[in-house]
């Protein structure tokens, strides 16, 4: 009986640790979406060329329901909606240049709107 309880506890601990790894990413993403973070968002044409990109500071980005789009509020109060071919990366530690390279931006994000 003690072996069985020990085995059950071991399985529960293992399952809990595995869930924590996934939850950490989910919590970080949820926090960034709900409370704001620094982002670079890139919108592409169907052929992969750059349409536009944005450097967003302390901005909350949210997914549109029933759509492939995202939206955020600009510092001027405008709601910006994009959909289609886009990518985004959350900037950490103020390292905008590295984040921009993750999206394939050759000028370190200097080509983006602020």
N, C-alpha and C positions, 0 to 999 in steps of 0.2 A: 504494500500500500504506500509506504514512504517513497519507494522508487518511482511509483507512478505519479505521485504528487510532485516529486522533484523533476521528473521528465516534463510534466505539464507546465511547471513554472519555467523550466528552461525554454520550452517552445514559446511561451508567452513573452519572455524577455527577448528572444531572438526576433519574434514578430514585431515587438515594440521598437526595437532598434532599427529594423528595416523600415518601418513606417516613419520613424523620426527623420531619416535621411530624406524621404520624399516630402515629408511635411515641412522641413526646413526650406526647401525650394519653394513650395507652395506659399508658405508664410511670407517669405521675402518678396515673392511676386505680388501677393495680395497687398502687402504693405506698400509696395512701390506704386501699385495701381490706385490704391485708395487714398494714400497720404502724400503722394508725390515723390518724385525722384528726378535725377538728371537723366535725360535720354537723348539719343540721336535716332531719328526716324528717317528712312530713305524710301522714296517712292520711285519705282522703275516703270519704264515702258515695257511692253510685251517682248521687245527684242533685248531687254536687259539694260538699255541705256537709262541714264539718270534723268528723271523728270524734275525732282526737287528733293531737298532734304532739310531737316529742321534740327536745330540744337535747342533742346527744351530743358530749362532749369527749374527744379522743384515743381514738376508738373505731374499731374495724375493722368494716366492714359487708361482708357477703358475700351473693352471690346463692345461693338454694337451687337445687339441681340439679333439672332437669325440672319447674320450677315458675316462676310469675311472682313468687315471694316473695323477700324478703330477711330476713336475721337478723343480730343482734349480741348481745353479752353486756353486760348492764347492769353498772354499778359494784358492785351487790350480788351479782353472779354469776349472775343469771337470764338464760336465753337468751330473747330476744324475737324472735318470728317474726311478720312481717306479709306479707300478700299482697293482691292486688286493686288497688284504686285508691290509689296512693301516689305521692309525688314526694319527691325528696331533693336537697339542694344541699350541696356542700362549702363550708365557711366558710373564708375565707382572711383572714389578718391580723387575726383577732379581730373582724371586722366582722359581727357577728350580725344587726344590724338590716337591713343591705343584703341579706344572704342570705335573711332572712325575707321581705322584700319580693319577692324573686325567686319565692317560693312563694305569694305573694298573702296573706300574713299581715298583718293590719292593725295589730297592736300590736307590730310589730317582733320577734315571736317570744316576747313575754312570756307569751303564752297557752300556750306549750309546757311539757311536763314536763321537768324537768332530770334 
